[in-house]
Each structure stands twice: as C-alpha cells, then as structure tokens.
C-alpha cells in the first residue's frame, strides 16, 4: 500500500505504542497471577477479572470493560499471536492511512468486537485484541481495493480466510468478537475512504459517521447486556 499524501509520519508509532501497552499489561497479568498458557480460563489475575467484558459486568454499568478487554490476553501465546498480527497489519495500514484514521479504525473495531462478543456469548467473559485486529484486516481490504490493489494477490485475502477458519474450528475463540471487529473495521474504512468517492459530503462527515459507528457499538453492547441471556 502507498501512503496517502499529507497524512503524517511514515513511522507506525501508534502501532508500536499499542503493542508496548499490551505487552506491559500482559506481563502485569502474569505477575498478578494469570496463567502464562491461558489454561483454566481467565481466573487468577485481578487484571483479567477487572478488565474482561461480559453481559453481567456491562449490566452493572462497568462500561470501561468494552475498551479494557481489548488490551488483555488469556496467556502469553494469545498475547504473542495477537501482537504479531498487530505488528504486520499496523505497519502496513497505519502509514498508508495516517495515524488519526488508523486510530479511528482500531478503536471502532475494538468496540464492535466487544459488541459482537456480547451478542453471541452471553455468559462467557472475553478478552483479547483480536476484534480490533480483525477490524484492521477488514479495513486493509477496503483500503487496498480503494487504491486499485488486489487483496487476494497480496495474500491478505488468504490470511483473513485462514483466520476465519481458525475462528470457527478452534475451541474457546470468540466468534462474535472476531466477526464484530471484522465488520466494524470494514464499515469504518468504507466510510473513511469510499463515501466521498460516491457522495459529495464535507470532509468531516466520514469521521463523524465513524465515531457514530463506535457509539452505536457501545449502545448495542449496553442494550444486549440488559437482555437476559
């Protein structure tokens, strides 16, 4: 992907910052008692207990969990796999779209992933950056198509397909979180990069609509959590 003109530094600083934060949190989780392998669920760590997202916690008005769950991981393998994926996608996408739009896509994907997890998994607490990472995959497809590149020829299409197969076949993976993030990131990228090609709107409108998409994911999470599972 080529970087759009005037979007700032080519260095994917935000990607590095996100990775650094999550690695530090992961180490903190292990030091506070979490399993390094993710065995035994999420128990044993105060960070995981206080930061994971579930319908019960959102029903108790603990809305911060919609964000914090995306910075926590159930074991070091979970963390390392997600950080590798974030590094690959972030170093590809952030320089191409700019730091601000990358941040919008990332956090809308994270919120959409939390909503998807709550929608499909009413009783299980969920953690992980996978929803946001799937959102980056969906956004990368839209951006590549917008710039005349083929996601399939680049290998990105195959990578998404492989990760979807893993999502539906490996136990204890949040199907709702992955699909919610993928849809949220794809929609955010469509609004940011395709909308003004199709409709004459002010430059600020796509950004406002993407922010509204994130707000809708929060409202949906609260609504679904108020419904008995």
Secondary structure, DSSP 4 states (H G I P E B T S, - for coil): -PPPTTS--SS-HHHHHHHHHHHHHHHHHHHTT--SS-TTTTTT-HHHHHH-B-HHHHHTT-TTHHHHGGG--SSHHHHHHHHHHHHHHHHHHHHHH-HHHHHHHHHHHHHHHHHHHHHH-SSS-B--SHHHHHHHHHHHHHHHHHTT--HHHHTHHHHHHHHHHHHHHSTT--HHHHHHHHHHHHHHHIIIIIHHHHS---HHHHHHHHHHHHHHHHHHHHHHHTS--
